[in-house]
Amino acid sequence: MAFFILIKYTLIIKVLDKWIVKVNFNIRGMCGVRNAL
């Protein structure tokens, strides 16, 4: 049972990590666009 919980949390963390990276990239991109203007 604990093994399945561990797998679930690992997957959630991986998805969150990708989402956070994408959000950070978008924020940096917006700042870059604003600086270019």
C-alpha atoms as one frame of an Amber mdcrd trajectory, in Angstrom:
protein
   0.000   0.000   0.000   2.745   2.458   0.974   4.532   1.576  -2.286   1.555
   2.765  -4.364   1.333   5.987  -2.333   5.048   6.559  -2.971   4.578   6.084
  -6.738   1.580   8.440  -6.704   3.507  11.151  -4.866   6.503  10.732  -7.191
   4.251  11.231 -10.234   2.546  14.263  -8.655   5.943  15.820  -7.856   7.170
  15.209 -11.429   4.036  16.819 -12.905   4.277  19.783 -10.504   7.970  20.177
 -11.320   7.243  20.343 -15.069   4.362  22.776 -14.469   6.514  25.054 -12.262
   9.300  25.059 -14.885   6.767  25.969 -17.596   5.279  28.789 -15.474   8.755
  30.153 -14.648   9.668  30.014 -18.355   6.470  31.887 -19.280   7.102  34.567
 -16.625  10.698  34.988 -17.816   9.436  35.162 -21.425   6.921  37.896 -20.513
   9.630  39.891 -18.719  11.888  39.498 -21.766   9.126  40.746 -24.080   8.423
  43.723 -21.806  12.137  44.585 -21.641  12.404  44.325 -25.444   9.565  46.854
 -25.790
